[in-house]
Amino acid sequence: MSDQPVELTPLQFRLLWILVSHRGQILSKSYLYHTLFQREYSLYDRSLDMHVSRIRRKLSVVGFDALRLRTQHGKGYCLQ
């Protein structure tokens, strides 16, 4: 992994911080929506998915295995 910094938006940083703080645990989309956006999860809202995708892309550029940020289909996200 590279020593170069990764530029994240404040929301992306908070999301990554939550995932790191709960490493190995599956965090539900409902929990993440409530924690990050202070609103209820909607099946049609893809904003969380987009933030996760952008974090994966930014981390993979510096050599982080993006597959460690796992999507648990029907459940949520987990950082291994």
Residue, then its C-alpha position, 0 to 999 in steps of 0.5 A: m500500500s502507498d504512503q500517499p494521502v487519499e482525499l475523501t469528502p467529510l461524509q466519505f471520511r465519516l463512512l470509512w471511520i464507521l466501517v473501520s470502527h466496526r471492522g469485521q461487522i456487517l453494518s446495515k444500510s438502515y444503520l448507516y443511513h441513520t448515522l450518516f444522513q440522519r434519515e431513514y433508509s429508502l430502497y430507492d436511494r442509492s447515495l450510500d452505494m455511490h459513496v462506498s463505490r467512490i471510497r473503493r475507487k479512491l483506496s484502490v488507487v493507493g493500493f488498498d484491496a477494494l474487495r475488503l470493503r464488502t457488500q453483503h447483499g441484502k444486509g449492508y457493508c463490512l470492512q474486512 
